[in-house]
């Protein structure tokens, strides 16, 4: 066994999100463009005699305080599922460095679970079978397969049906979370109105301004419901607009919002202003992962 294996768990961004219907089992179907940011959590797996999870990082306290029981953490569920799949003992000391806000609409636990699968596959020397791993990831949650793939893609179904998307340059991003945790089921329950059509596109945008125009013709169908539950989301979007973003939008079911900028330098300048104006908000300047 290897001594230690580390895997990144980047933030997942829903650049647009249309709710297209609802299945008989109650789950909603989606059409969404997902991409990943250059910031995220980190998973490190080491050899051990038992399976245990240690959490550190800026947002570790929320998990450790019982908002999510570590016993039920999706990282441990992923480890157990992988061990069962491969027929190996559940033995690893997993460290999760929690850099991203909790229940924030940017992948969080799903990205952590996907990173755990990657790290433990190497630690336990399990041959990588992409199709099998995607199927395993789907048993852990609809967002885990897309986080495991880790590529810009259109997602359909309940999020598990992935299709190639045009390549996106490494635009600048500012991520802002006002410190409000939102339950995804609560946001979906609060959504009203008709369902939307899919709105996929084929041409790669030439720059951030052109990409913003493409996205502006689409929307996040959960934004209105999320803002009704947490009105501060509207304040975040207004602040991102004022900071010069080509487009400001909520990601996923919120409450994290993103602003699209020309490049990382512009994003850093805007983030500095936002952090000065709103010191209690979590603000991060990063870039959209290309590809």
Buried (B, 14 or more C-beta within 10 A) or exposed (E): BEEBBBBBBBBBBBBBBBBBEEEEEEBBBBBBBBBBBBBBBBBBBBBBEEBBBEBBBEBBEBBBEEEBEBEEBBBBBBBEBBBEBBEBEBBBBBBBBBBBBBBBBBBBBBBBBBBBBBBBBBBBEBEEEEEEBBEBBBEBBBBBBBBBBBBBBBBBBBBBBBEEBBEBBBBBBBBBBBEBBBEBEEBBEBBEEEEBEEBBBEEEBEEBEEBBEBBEEBBBBBBBBBBBBBEBBBBBBEBBEBBBBBBBBBBBBBBBBBBBBBBBEBBBBBBBBBBEEBEEBBBBBBBBBEB
